[in-house]
Amino acid sequence: MRTVTVSASRNYTILIAPGILSVIGEKVRELFPKAKTAAVITDDIVKELYLEPIAKSLSEAGLAPLCRSVPPGESSKNPKKYLALLDWLCENRLSRSDIIIALGGGVVGDLAGFTAATYMRGCPFVQVPTTLLAMVDSSVGGKTGIDLEAGKNLAGAFYQPSLVICDTKTLGTLPEHTFKDGLAEVIKYGMLGSAEILKSLQKFYPKDNPDELIEKCVRMKRDLVQRDELDTGERMFLNFGHTIGHAIEKLSEYTISHGFAVAAGMSIDTRAAFRKGLCTKECLDVLSDLLERFGLPRGTNYTARELYEAALHDKKREGDEITITAPCAFGKSELKKITVASLLDWIETGAAA
């Protein structure tokens, strides 16, 4: 079993291994000896796949399992579903000594995490990611939230989990498209600061041996979170491709998945950086080759103006400035502040054929 420890506003451990869902009850009981109930929030697909063994493990540890599922997909990450979850917890009289467990991908983790952060002003929360994207990125670092009409993740909280359990055996049940969503985030980590990850991706398909690669990504994110938990400095590196990616998601009404949108966003950002003399040709070529290798997009049909208008609600905007992540060399990037007015030029430069 691979173990990564995070030291933040709440210290916690990330466990990575195949088949560890069977010990979730034991691990949760060790952390919360007074807990009586474990409220599992999941989606309709994951519920059918994994709820039964988790409920069994929780019961064997003396925890009463409850379950609430939502339809899969970004459309469930909304105020109505969030308020319904709060009402459900109240109806079942969950106390602050009980536990909320997020079982699923990034949507479930964000929604359940925000619910845990705000129910009775905060109760214990365990992340059990079942997708590659959630394992390498969204389950770690404490970002939780829901979408509003104006844009993605505009209501939320920084709320660190108490434990993250990554059972890599669950990756075997993922549709190929969903696995590729996670690969976009893995590529992101390589571009940000790991030539080792980039070289690994050039040589083998991560589904064959995911544990080591997941650990490398998690350790990179852990280090950034520990230095900048509230996303005001170094942690902004992790937003590479996300300003444009979130705009693509919104414009598509979330029919384009997060990883595919971010892949297009990374490509546009990298082309803009290259054309403005900030990035080497090798860096651009490596990204383009990896996106092509794994069947991820290198652009979008939306116009630069459409992307710009959709990006104006981005959380990274600070007054008249916005911070973007600009790749500069193989496995290396830098943060760059630009004016909101010049964001359109940046997108036009990167989107042009």
C-alpha positions in Angstrom: 0.0 0.0 0.0 1.3 3.5 -0.9 0.8 6.2 1.7 1.0 10.0 1.3 0.5 12.3 4.3 -0.9 15.8 3.9 -0.2 18.5 6.5 -2.7 21.3 6.1 -5.4 22.9 8.2 -6.4 19.3 8.8 -3.7 16.6 8.6 -4.7 13.4 6.8 -3.5 10.3 4.9 -4.0 9.2 1.4 -4.0 5.4 0.9 -3.4 4.0 -2.6 -3.7 0.3 -3.4 -5.9 -2.1 -5.3 -8.7 -3.8 -3.3 -8.7 -1.5 -0.2 -12.4 -0.7 -0.2 -12.8 -3.8 2.0 -11.0 -2.1 4.9 -12.8 1.2 4.8 -14.8 0.4 7.9 -11.6 -0.4 9.8 -9.8 2.7 8.7 -12.8 5.0 9.4 -13.3 3.5 12.9 -9.7 4.1 13.8 -10.1 7.8 13.1 -13.6 8.2 14.6 -14.1 5.8 17.5 -17.3 7.7 18.6 -19.1 7.7 15.3 -22.3 5.8 14.9 -23.4 6.5 11.4 -21.6 6.8 8.0 -23.6 8.7 5.4 -22.4 7.6 1.9 -23.0 10.1 -0.9 -22.5 8.6 -4.3 -24.0 8.5 -7.8 -26.4 6.0 -9.3 -23.8 4.1 -11.3 -21.1 3.9 -8.6 -23.8 2.9 -6.1 -24.5 -0.3 -8.1 -20.9 -1.1 -8.4 -19.4 -0.5 -5.0 -21.9 0.4 -2.3 -22.5 -3.2 -1.1 -18.9 -4.0 -0.1 -18.5 -0.6 1.5 -21.7 -0.9 3.5 -20.6 -4.4 4.6 -17.2 -3.1 5.8 -18.8 -0.2 7.6 -21.3 -2.4 9.3 -18.6 -4.8 10.4 -16.9 -1.9 12.1 -20.0 -1.0 14.0 -21.1 1.9 11.8 -24.7 2.2 10.5 -24.4 2.9 6.7 -26.8 5.3 5.0 -26.8 6.0 1.3 -28.0 8.8 -1.0 -27.2 8.8 -4.7 -27.5 11.4 -7.4 -27.6 11.1 -11.2 -24.0 10.9 -12.6 -22.5 14.0 -14.2 -21.9 17.7 -13.7 -25.6 18.5 -13.7 -25.9 17.1 -10.2 -23.5 19.6 -8.8 -26.2 22.3 -8.2 -27.8 24.2 -5.4 -31.0 22.1 -5.5 -29.1 18.8 -5.0 -26.9 20.3 -2.4 -29.9 21.5 -0.3 -31.6 18.2 -0.7 -28.5 16.5 0.8 -28.5 18.8 3.8 -32.2 18.0 4.3 -31.5 14.3 4.1 -28.8 14.5 6.7 -31.1 16.4 9.0 -33.9 13.8 8.5 -31.5 11.1 9.5 -30.3 13.1 12.4 -26.6 12.9 11.5 -24.5 14.4 14.2 -21.2 16.2 14.1 -19.5 13.0 15.4 -20.8 11.0 12.5 -19.1 10.8 9.1 -19.9 11.7 5.5 -18.2 9.5 2.8 -17.9 10.7 -0.8 -17.9 7.6 -3.0 -17.4 8.4 -6.7 -15.7 10.8 -9.1 -15.0 14.5 -8.9 -18.6 15.6 -9.0 -19.6 13.5 -6.0 -16.5 14.5 -4.2 -17.1 18.2 -4.7 -20.8 18.0 -3.8 -20.4 15.7 -0.8 -17.4 17.7 0.4 -19.3 21.0 0.3 -22.2 19.3 2.1 -19.8 18.1 4.8 -18.2 21.5 5.1 -21.5 23.3 5.7 -23.7 20.7 7.5 -23.7 21.8 11.2 -20.8 24.1 10.3 -18.6 21.1 9.4 -18.5 17.3 10.1 -15.9 14.6 9.3 -15.5 13.8 5.6 -13.8 10.9 3.9 -13.0 10.8 0.2 -13.3 7.5 -1.7 -12.5 8.4 -5.3 -13.4 5.9 -8.0 -12.0 7.7 -11.1 -8.5 8.5 -12.1 -9.3 12.2 -12.2 -10.6 12.2 -8.7 -7.7 10.1 -7.4 -4.9 12.3 -8.9 -6.6 15.6 -8.4 -10.1 16.5 -7.0 -10.1 14.2 -3.9 -6.9 15.9 -2.5 -6.5 19.4 -1.4 -9.9 20.3 0.2 -11.6 22.2 -2.7 -15.3 21.5 -2.5 -18.2 23.2 -4.2 -21.1 23.4 -6.6 -21.9 25.2 -9.8 -24.1 28.2 -10.3 -25.8 29.5 -13.4 -22.9 31.9 -14.0 -20.2 29.3 -13.9 -18.4 26.3 -12.4 -17.5 26.0 -8.7 -18.7 29.5 -7.9 -20.0 28.4 -4.5 -17.8 26.3 -2.3 -15.4 26.0 0.6 -11.8 24.9 1.4 -12.5 21.8 3.6 -9.9 19.1 3.9 -11.0 15.5 4.2 -10.0 13.4 7.1 -8.9 10.4 4.9 -8.6 9.6 1.2 -8.9 6.0 0.1 -7.9 5.3 -3.5 -8.8 1.7 -4.5 -7.1 1.5 -7.9 -9.1 -1.7 -8.7 -12.1 0.6 -9.3 -10.3 2.0 -12.4 -11.0 -1.3 -14.1 -14.7 -0.5 -14.4 -14.3 2.9 -15.9 -15.4 3.7 -19.4 -12.4 4.6 -21.6 -13.7 8.2 -22.0 -13.8 8.6 -18.2 -10.3 7.2 -17.8 -9.0 9.7 -20.4 -10.6 12.5 -18.4 -8.1 11.6 -15.7 -5.2 11.3 -18.1 -5.7 15.0 -18.9 -5.0 15.9 -15.3 -2.0 13.5 -15.2 -0.6 15.2 -18.3 -1.1 18.5 -16.5 1.1 17.5 -13.6 3.8 16.5 -16.0 3.7 19.8 -17.8 3.7 21.7 -14.5 6.9 20.3 -13.1 7.6 16.7 -13.7 9.7 15.6 -16.7 9.5 12.1 -15.1 5.8 11.9 -15.5 6.0 13.1 -19.1 8.6 10.5 -19.9 6.4 7.8 -18.3 3.4 8.8 -20.3 5.4 8.7 -23.5 6.4 5.1 -22.8 3.3 3.3 -21.4 -0.4 3.4 -20.9 -1.1 4.3 -17.3 -4.1 1.9 -16.9 -1.6 -1.0 -16.9 0.2 0.2 -13.7 -1.6 3.2 -12.2 -0.6 3.2 -8.5 2.9 4.7 -8.9 1.7 7.4 -11.3 -1.2 8.3 -9.0 1.2 8.6 -6.1 3.6 10.9 -8.0 0.7 13.2 -8.9 -0.7 13.2 -5.4 2.7 14.0 -3.9 3.0 17.0 -6.3 -0.4 18.3 -5.4 0.3 17.6 -1.7 3.4 19.8 -1.8 1.6 22.7 -3.5 -1.4 22.5 -1.1 0.9 22.5 2.0 2.6 25.6 0.7 -0.5 27.4 -0.4 -3.7 25.8 0.9 -6.1 28.7 0.0 -5.0 29.0 -3.6 -3.5 32.5 -3.6 0.0 31.6 -4.9 1.8 28.5 -5.9 -1.4 26.3 -5.9 -2.6 28.3 -8.9 -0.2 26.2 -11.0 -2.8 23.5 -10.8 -5.2 25.7 -12.7 -3.3 25.1 -16.0 -5.8 24.8 -18.8 -8.7 25.3 -16.4 -9.8 28.9 -17.1 -10.4 28.0 -20.8 -11.5 24.5 -19.8 -14.2 25.6 -17.5 -15.4 28.1 -20.2 -15.7 25.2 -22.6 -17.6 23.1 -20.1 -20.0 26.0 -19.5 -20.5 26.7 -23.1 -21.3 23.1 -23.8 -23.7 23.0 -20.9 -21.4 20.4 -19.4 -21.8 17.9 -22.3 -18.0 18.2 -22.8 -16.4 16.5 -19.8 -13.9 18.2 -17.5 -10.8 16.3 -18.6 -11.5 16.8 -22.3 -12.2 20.5 -21.8 -9.0 21.0 -19.7 -7.0 19.2 -22.4 -8.2 21.7 -25.0 -7.5 24.5 -22.5 -4.0 23.3 -21.9 -3.4 23.1 -25.6 -4.6 26.7 -26.2 -2.6 28.0 -23.3 0.6 26.3 -24.5 0.2 27.5 -28.1 -0.4 31.0 -26.8 2.8 30.8 -24.6 4.8 29.4 -27.6 3.6 32.1 -30.0 4.4 34.8 -27.5 7.9 33.6 -27.0 7.3 32.2 -23.4 7.5 28.5 -24.3 9.9 26.2 -26.2 8.8 24.3 -29.3 9.7 21.0 -27.6 7.2 21.8 -24.8 4.4 22.5 -27.2 5.2 19.3 -29.2 5.3 17.1 -26.2 1.9 18.3 -25.0 0.4 17.9 -28.5 1.9 14.4 -29.0 0.5 13.2 -25.6 -2.9 14.6 -26.2 -3.0 12.9 -29.6 -1.7 9.6 -28.2 -4.4 9.4 -25.6 -7.3 10.7 -27.8 -7.7 14.0 -26.1 -8.6 17.3 -27.9 -6.1 19.9 -28.9 -8.7 22.6 -29.5 -12.3 23.6 -29.5 -15.0 24.7 -32.0 -16.0 27.7 -29.7 -14.7 31.0 -30.8 -12.1 33.0 -28.9 -14.8 35.6 -28.1 -17.2 33.0 -26.7 -14.4 31.5 -24.6 -13.4 34.9 -23.3 -17.0 35.9 -22.3 -17.5 32.6 -20.5 -14.2 33.0 -18.7 -15.0 36.4 -17.2 -16.7 34.7 -14.2 -13.5 32.6 -13.5 -12.6 32.4 -9.8 -9.0 33.3 -10.6 -10.0 36.8 -11.6 -8.8 39.4 -9.2 -10.2 42.8 -10.2 -8.8 43.7 -13.6 -6.2 40.8 -13.5 -6.3 37.1 -13.9 -3.5 34.5 -13.3 -2.8 32.0 -16.0 -0.3 29.1 -16.0 2.1 29.3 -18.9 4.3 26.3 -19.8 7.9 27.4 -20.5 10.0 24.3 -21.0 9.8 20.5 -20.8 8.2 19.7 -17.4 8.3 23.3 -16.3 5.7 26.2 -16.1 5.4 29.6 -14.6 2.5 31.8 -13.3 1.7 34.9 -15.3 -0.6 37.7 -14.4 -2.3 39.4 -17.3 -5.1 41.9 -17.5 -8.6 40.7 -18.1 -8.7 42.9 -21.2 -5.7 41.0 -22.6 -7.2 37.6 -21.9 -9.0 37.8 -25.2 -5.8 38.3 -27.1 -4.2 35.4 -25.2 -7.1 33.1 -26.2 -7.1 34.3 -29.8 -3.4 33.7 -30.0 -3.7 30.1 -28.7 -6.9 29.2 -30.5 -5.7 30.2 -33.9 -4.9 27.3 -36.3 
